[in-house]
Amino acid sequence: MKIRTITLGFNGTFPLDPKILLHHSEILEQARAVFEQAGYEVQTIRFASQPWEYYIDEGNKLSHMVSLYDEFCSTSDVEYINIGTTANPERIPDLFEVNHQSQHLFSSALCASNDVINHKACLESAKLIKQLTPLETEGFANLRFAAIFNLKPNCPFFPAAYHDGKVFCFSRSSGT
């Protein structure tokens, strides 16, 4: 049996602390080793943070954070990081730069919560998806963004995964 991913939910900070990221990646590597010793194939290990707007308040900080996370993924075994979701429709356009700058980072917009639809978030998400479409011929830029509906935190599935901001946690996704 394959494990599609082991995702570690963590609390992102700005400025980023590389030592914390490295410590979390070591925990993921240990988890991978345990599963592989038990006979499972682990395809990827990933991080998911709490909603990025909890620790990033300006566009230039977001761009800098994207660069730092991207560099970390390029030099570690963590292949992908989800920077979390936003529930603020006015911040959704900021996510274009996340997808434009990095092939390692994922993000999402919370378009419905507790069965209440945020129509402005839906509209802004649709605009972003349309902007992302021509970035890559394979359409992967669209894969790195999700408009999510009624999704709770701590699921392992990217691009929808985000952390609840409590202590770090694990989630996994199995495949055949």
Order of alpha helices (4+ residues) and beta strands (2+ residues): beta-alpha-beta-alpha-beta-alpha-beta-beta-alpha-alpha-beta-beta
